[in-house]
Amino acid sequence: APAAAPQAAPQTAPTATAQPAPAAPQQSVDVGAVLSEMASMKDGGGNYQSSIVDLLKLLDLDSSLTARKELAAELNVHAAADGSAEQNIALHKAVMQKLADNGGIVPDSLRN
């Protein structure tokens, strides 16, 4: 009888720990509303709707060319020369797409 009790406990415990607890349903975030609210607290946020530099500044992130190069590499964005308008626009679109891919509600006005 003493041997049966220890066997019962390990069988129950692994079942509980082997299956991760169900994740809470991922709540969608209205990216447009959040950015708009942040911009209202920061003198309008510049042109964050289309400028990757202004978007990064709005989010208190490094907007230097080096930081944008790293972000472009991470997101695999190679539209043009680093720091060029074309590359910056492509990088902004890629960031918005990544937010949407991760459950963010991104209005079309921020994707184009």
Stockholm file with secondary structure:
# STOCKHOLM 1.0

chainA/1-112         APAAAPQAAPQTAPTATAQPAPAAPQQSVDVGAVLSEMASMKDGGGNYQSSIVDLLKLLDLDSSLTARKELAAELNVHAAADGSAEQNIALHKAVMQKLADNGGIVPDSLRN
#=GR chainA/1-112 SS CTTHHHHHHHHHHHHHHHSCCCCCCCCCEEHHHHHHHHHHTTGGGTTTTTCHHHHHHHTTCCCSHHHHHHHHHHHTCCSSSTTSHHHHHHHHHHHHHHHHHTTEECCHHHHC
#=GC SS_cons         CTTHHHHHHHHHHHHHHHSCCCCCCCCCEEHHHHHHHHHHTTGGGTTTTTCHHHHHHHTTCCCSHHHHHHHHHHHTCCSSSTTSHHHHHHHHHHHHHHHHHTTEECCHHHHC
//
